[in-house]
Amino acid sequence: MKYKLLALDMDGTLLNSQKKISPRTANAIDELSKRGIYVVTSTGRNLAEILDYREVLRAMHFGILISGGMVFDFKKDTPVKVHGVDEEKILQVIDFGLAERAMIHLHTVRHSIAREDDIQHMDAFDMGIYQDMFNRICVRCDDFKKFVREHPGEVIKVNLYHRDRISRDRNLARMEPLNLSISFAEANNLEASPANITKGSGLVELSEFLGLDISETVAIGDAHNDTEILQTAGLGIAMGNASDEIKKLADFVTLDNDSDGVAAAIEKFF
């Protein structure tokens, strides 16, 4: 099969455990792009959260961002598709987060929004590795409901970072009746997106936009929020550091993210 598009998750996939992109992986992506293959990121991150990697990502024309909530054209600096969460559902999810003393994190097209006190105590939510980035890029907000009401239609995803698994599971049960797409990327988090919006739906939208058949696509990921894209792509590849659940649904398992698993997969299938 001659594949024409490669979609790469970031955390746990493209990025190693130090949140870096290795030279070997960066070179493999650059060479693939020079051959006319679309290389895109498929990540739960938004635009603000990928700025640290803009030099390596310069080879990418498009991105599936915010867990499929936005398909973005980097060259034109404009969204191709955007899917906002219903306002009343956002407000309910915020209430659930407040009830569990969770860290609330809102995603819009260009911004990350969080509370200052939570950012300074991200270790409490098993998110300490992201604290430096959040310090630099987040818009501070203490009244999330006010922000939502003053920015109608702008919130694309709500993240709740919990203090433990029990707290997370209580909110998972509370959110179940809301008919949202719920996924996990970190140990105790919940990601709430509009119904049926996933990285997989983002891949379908981007493929249609580019005139590609879905069978011509490859996706690589490691976490629960990569489930749909690995099942949707023509070839789904799990990282060696992925959970057994993700490995079982993939077509192939590559090396882990500290062993250039992405570069190894590119070398094998492209």
C-alpha positions as CSV (number, residue, x, y, z in Angstrom):
1,M,0.0,0.0,0.0
2,K,1.3,3.4,-0.9
3,Y,0.3,5.6,2.1
4,K,-0.1,9.3,1.5
5,L,-0.7,10.7,5.0
6,L,0.8,10.0,8.4
7,A,-1.0,11.3,11.6
8,L,1.1,11.5,14.7
9,D,0.0,11.8,18.3
10,M,2.3,14.0,20.3
11,D,2.6,13.1,24.0
12,G,3.8,9.5,24.4
13,T,4.3,9.2,20.6
14,L,6.2,12.0,18.8
15,L,7.5,13.3,22.1
16,N,9.8,11.2,24.3
17,S,9.4,11.0,28.1
18,Q,11.3,14.3,28.4
19,K,8.8,16.0,26.0
20,K,11.4,16.3,23.3
21,I,11.4,15.2,19.6
22,S,14.6,13.3,18.9
23,P,16.8,14.3,15.9
24,R,16.2,10.9,14.2
25,T,12.4,11.3,14.4
26,A,12.6,14.9,13.3
27,N,14.7,13.9,10.3
28,A,12.4,11.1,9.4
29,I,9.4,13.5,9.4
30,D,11.3,16.0,7.3
31,E,12.3,13.5,4.7
32,L,8.8,12.1,4.5
33,S,7.3,15.5,3.9
34,K,9.9,16.2,1.2
35,R,8.6,13.1,-0.6
36,G,5.2,14.6,-0.8
37,I,3.6,12.6,2.1
38,Y,1.3,14.6,4.3
39,V,2.6,14.4,7.9
40,V,0.2,15.9,10.4
41,T,-0.1,16.0,14.2
42,S,-3.1,14.4,15.8
43,T,-3.1,15.7,19.4
44,G,-5.2,16.7,22.3
45,R,-3.2,19.9,22.4
46,N,-4.3,23.2,21.0
47,L,-2.3,25.8,19.1
48,A,-0.8,27.5,22.1
49,E,0.4,24.1,23.4
50,I,2.4,23.2,20.3
51,L,4.3,26.4,19.9
52,D,7.4,25.0,21.6
53,Y,7.7,22.5,18.7
54,R,7.1,24.9,15.8
55,E,10.6,24.4,14.3
56,V,10.1,20.6,14.0
57,L,6.4,20.9,13.0
58,R,7.3,23.3,10.2
59,A,7.2,20.3,7.8
60,M,3.5,19.8,8.7
61,H,0.9,21.6,6.6
62,F,-2.1,20.5,8.7
63,G,-2.9,19.5,12.2
64,I,-5.7,17.5,13.9
65,L,-5.8,19.4,17.2
66,I,-7.8,19.5,20.4
67,S,-8.7,15.7,20.1
68,G,-10.3,16.2,16.7
69,G,-12.2,19.3,17.7
70,M,-10.3,21.4,15.2
71,V,-8.5,20.6,11.9
72,F,-6.1,23.4,11.3
73,D,-4.1,24.7,8.2
74,F,-0.8,25.8,9.6
75,K,0.4,27.4,6.3
76,K,-2.7,29.6,6.1
77,D,-3.0,30.0,9.9
78,T,-6.7,29.3,9.8
79,P,-9.0,26.4,10.9
80,V,-10.4,24.1,8.3
81,K,-13.0,22.6,10.7
82,V,-14.0,23.6,14.3
83,H,-16.5,21.9,16.6
84,G,-17.5,23.7,19.8
85,V,-19.0,22.1,22.9
86,D,-22.6,23.0,23.7
87,E,-22.6,25.8,26.3
88,E,-25.0,24.2,28.8
89,K,-22.9,21.0,28.8
90,I,-19.7,23.0,29.4
91,L,-21.3,24.6,32.4
92,Q,-22.3,21.2,33.8
93,V,-18.8,19.8,33.3
94,I,-17.3,22.8,35.0
95,D,-19.7,22.1,38.0
96,F,-18.5,18.5,38.1
97,G,-14.9,19.7,38.1
98,L,-15.5,22.1,41.0
99,A,-17.3,19.4,43.0
100,E,-14.1,17.3,42.8
101,R,-11.6,20.1,43.3
102,A,-10.3,19.2,39.9
103,M,-8.1,21.4,37.7
104,I,-10.3,22.8,34.9
105,H,-8.7,23.5,31.6
106,L,-10.6,25.0,28.6
107,H,-9.4,24.9,25.0
108,T,-10.3,27.4,22.4
109,V,-9.0,27.8,18.8
110,R,-5.8,29.7,20.0
111,H,-5.8,29.6,23.8
112,S,-5.5,27.4,26.9
113,I,-7.5,28.7,29.9
114,A,-6.8,27.6,33.5
115,R,-6.8,28.9,37.1
116,E,-3.5,30.4,38.4
117,D,-3.6,28.4,41.7
118,D,-4.1,25.1,39.8
119,I,-1.2,25.9,37.5
120,Q,1.1,26.5,40.4
121,H,0.1,23.1,42.0
122,M,0.0,20.8,38.9
123,D,1.9,18.1,40.8
124,A,-1.3,17.5,42.8
125,F,-3.0,16.4,39.5
126,D,-0.1,14.3,38.3
127,M,0.6,17.0,35.7
128,G,3.8,18.5,37.0
129,I,5.7,17.9,33.8
130,Y,3.4,20.4,32.0
131,Q,3.7,23.2,34.6
132,D,6.4,25.2,32.8
133,M,4.4,25.2,29.6
134,F,1.1,26.1,31.3
135,N,2.9,28.9,33.2
136,R,4.0,30.3,29.8
137,I,1.0,29.9,27.6
138,C,-2.2,29.8,29.7
139,V,-4.7,32.6,29.9
140,R,-5.6,32.9,33.6
141,C,-9.2,32.6,34.7
142,D,-11.0,32.3,38.0
143,D,-14.6,32.3,36.8
144,F,-14.9,29.7,34.1
145,K,-18.7,30.1,33.7
146,K,-18.3,33.8,33.1
147,F,-15.7,33.1,30.5
148,V,-17.9,30.6,28.7
149,R,-20.9,33.0,28.6
150,E,-18.7,35.8,27.4
151,H,-17.2,33.7,24.6
152,P,-20.1,31.8,23.1
153,G,-19.2,28.9,20.9
154,E,-15.5,29.3,21.4
155,V,-14.8,26.4,23.8
156,I,-13.8,23.3,21.8
157,K,-12.8,20.9,24.7
158,V,-12.9,20.8,28.5
159,N,-10.2,19.0,30.4
160,L,-10.6,18.0,34.0
161,Y,-7.4,16.9,35.8
162,H,-8.3,15.0,39.0
163,R,-6.3,14.3,42.2
164,D,-6.9,10.6,42.0
165,R,-8.6,7.8,40.0
166,I,-11.6,7.6,42.3
167,S,-12.4,11.2,41.8
168,R,-12.0,10.9,38.1
169,D,-14.3,7.9,38.0
170,R,-17.0,9.8,39.9
171,N,-17.0,12.5,37.3
172,L,-16.9,10.0,34.5
173,A,-20.2,8.6,35.8
174,R,-21.6,12.2,36.1
175,M,-20.7,13.0,32.6
176,E,-22.1,9.9,31.0
177,P,-25.6,11.3,30.4
178,L,-24.3,14.4,28.7
179,N,-23.7,12.6,25.3
180,L,-20.1,14.0,25.0
181,S,-17.0,12.3,23.6
182,I,-15.0,11.4,26.7
183,S,-11.4,10.3,26.5
184,F,-8.3,10.0,28.6
185,A,-4.7,11.0,27.9
186,E,-3.2,11.4,31.3
187,A,-3.4,9.3,34.5
188,N,-6.4,11.0,36.1
189,N,-7.9,13.3,33.5
190,L,-11.1,13.4,31.5
191,E,-11.3,15.2,28.1
192,A,-14.8,16.3,27.1
193,S,-15.5,17.0,23.4
194,P,-18.7,17.3,21.4
195,A,-20.5,14.0,20.7
196,N,-18.7,11.9,18.0
197,I,-15.8,14.3,17.8
198,T,-12.5,12.4,18.1
199,K,-9.1,12.2,16.5
200,G,-10.7,9.6,14.2
201,S,-13.4,12.0,13.0
202,G,-10.7,14.6,12.5
203,L,-8.7,12.3,10.3
204,V,-11.9,11.6,8.2
205,E,-12.5,15.4,7.8
206,L,-8.9,16.1,6.8
207,S,-8.7,13.2,4.4
208,E,-11.9,14.4,2.7
209,F,-10.5,17.9,2.6
210,L,-7.4,16.6,0.9
211,G,-9.2,14.2,-1.4
212,L,-7.6,11.1,0.1
213,D,-9.1,7.8,0.7
214,I,-9.0,6.8,4.4
215,S,-7.2,3.6,3.4
216,E,-4.2,5.8,2.3
217,T,-3.6,7.0,5.9
218,V,-1.5,5.8,8.8
219,A,-2.0,6.9,12.4
220,I,0.4,6.3,15.4
221,G,-0.6,6.8,19.0
222,D,-0.3,5.4,22.5
223,A,-3.3,6.5,24.7
224,H,-7.0,6.0,25.1
225,N,-7.7,9.2,23.1
226,D,-6.0,7.6,20.1
227,T,-8.4,4.7,20.0
228,E,-10.7,6.0,17.3
229,I,-7.9,7.3,15.0
230,L,-6.1,4.0,15.2
231,Q,-9.3,2.1,14.2
232,T,-10.1,4.6,11.5
233,A,-6.8,4.9,9.6
234,G,-5.8,2.5,6.9
235,L,-3.0,1.4,9.2
236,G,-3.1,1.9,12.9
237,I,0.2,1.7,14.8
238,A,0.6,1.6,18.6
239,M,3.7,2.8,20.4
240,G,5.7,0.3,22.4
241,N,4.8,2.3,25.5
242,A,1.1,2.1,24.8
243,S,-1.3,0.2,27.1
244,D,-2.1,-3.4,26.2
245,E,-5.6,-2.3,25.3
246,I,-4.3,0.1,22.6
247,K,-1.7,-2.5,21.4
248,K,-4.5,-5.0,20.8
249,L,-6.6,-2.8,18.6
250,A,-3.6,-1.7,16.5
251,D,-2.4,-3.3,13.3
252,F,1.3,-3.0,14.3
253,V,3.3,-2.2,17.4
254,T,6.4,-0.1,17.0
255,L,9.2,0.7,19.5
256,D,8.5,3.0,22.5
257,N,8.7,6.8,22.5
258,D,12.2,6.8,24.0
259,S,13.5,4.4,21.3
260,D,12.4,6.4,18.2
261,G,9.3,4.4,17.6
262,V,7.9,6.9,15.2
263,A,11.1,6.9,13.1
264,A,11.1,3.1,13.1
265,A,7.5,3.0,11.8
266,I,8.2,5.5,9.1
267,E,11.2,3.5,8.0
268,K,9.2,0.3,7.9
269,F,6.0,1.5,6.2
270,F,7.0,4.4,4.0
